[in-house]
């Protein structure tokens, strides 16, 4: 009886160790996170921008690569709404510096404009979207405001 107990204890320990090994093998830092949203706040707690995506991959402490990304930039007021929406298929996000960039196409919509292009970068501190190729801008303004 004692011998049977020892075998079953060994078997139980082996199963537990195997189970822990399986659990450990499933946890990977580069495993993609599906359908996520990452808000970025100022030191004062104000929402600066956020990024959401179909899939995000942790590259390093500074970089997250995102597939199917949507960014929202927020104004300088405590309860402001998004002032700019940026959409792209792939982007690298550098959340510590408030920057993002992508080599593919980008679509951005502000209050009075829409812009598209290729090879872009976003800088949150300066609120600057830089598009390097095939830039097209559509303004949605009345002529009266331009003629004043």
N, C-alpha and C positions, 0 to 999 in steps of 0.2 A: 504494500500500500504506500509506504514511504517512497519507494522507488518510482512508482507511478506518479506521485505528486511531484517529484523532482523533474521527471520528463515533461510533465504538463507545464511546470513552471518555466523550464527552459524553452519549451515551445511558445508559451505566452510571451516570454521576453523576446524571443526571436521575431514573433509576429509584431510586437510593439515596436521593435527597432526597425523592422521592415516598413511598418506603417509610417513611422517618423521619416524614414528615408524617402518614401513616396511623397509625403507632404512637403518635405524640404525640396525635392526635385521639382515640384510644381511652382514654387515661389522663385520668380526670376525678376531681377530689376529691369530687364529690357523687355519684359512681356508687355504687350500693348494694353492700354486702358481704353475701353470702349465707351463711347457716348459720354464724354466728360465735360465739365465746365470748371475753369480755373480763374477765380477773380484775383486781381492784383490791387492791393491797397497802399495808400501813402502811409507815412509814419504817423500821421494824425488820424488814420482810420478811414479816410475818404476813398471811395472806389475810383481808381484811375482808369483801369481797363480790364477787360476779361477776354479770355479765349475759350471757345468751346470747339469740340471736334468729334468726328466719328471715331478717331483712333489717335491716341497719343503714346509716344514711346520715350521713356526716360533715357537720355543720352549721357548726361552728366548733371552735376549739381547746378550748372548754369543753363543747360540746354534741354529742351523738350522738342521732339519732332512731331508734327501734327499732320494728320491726313483729314481732309474735309473740314478745314478750319473756318471759323467765323470769329472775328475780333470786334469788340465794341470799345470805343474810346469815349470817355466821359468828360464833361466840362469841369471847370475849376470850382464850381459851387458844391456845397455839401450834399444837396439832393438833386443834382442835375441828371438829366436823362442822357442817353448816348448821343454824342454829336457826330459820330462817324461809325459806319459799319464796313468792315473789310472782309471779303470772302475769297478763299483760294483753295485749291486742291491739296497743296502741300506747303508747309511752312516750318521753319525752325524758330522757336520762341526762346528768347533769352530773358527770362522773367526777372532776374535781379537787376538788369540794366533797363528794363522796359522796352526792349527792342524785339523785332521779328523781321524775318526776311524769307523770300521765296524766289525760286528761279523760274517758276511757271507763271501762268496768267493770274491776274488779280482783278477783282471787281470791288469798287469802293463807292459808298453812297453817303453824302453829307446832306445838310439841310437844303442846299440849293444847287447841288451838282451830283453827277455820276461820272466816275472815271474808271477806265479799264486799261490794261496794259500787261507787259511782261517784265520779269526781273525787278522785283520791288523790295523795299525795306520800309519799316515803320519805326519811328523813334518817339516813345511816349513823352519824355521830358520836354521835347521841343514841339510835340504834336505835329510831326512832319511825316508825310507819306511821300517817298521818292520812288518814281517809276521810271525805269531806264529805257524801255523799248515799246514800240507800238502803242503809244499813249493816245487815248481818245477821251475827250472831256465833253460832257453835255451839261450846259448850265441851264437851270430852271429859274430864270429871273425875268421880271417884266422890264421892258425897255425904259419905262419911266424911271425906275430906280437907277438905271445906268446913265440916263441923260441929265440927271440933276447935278 
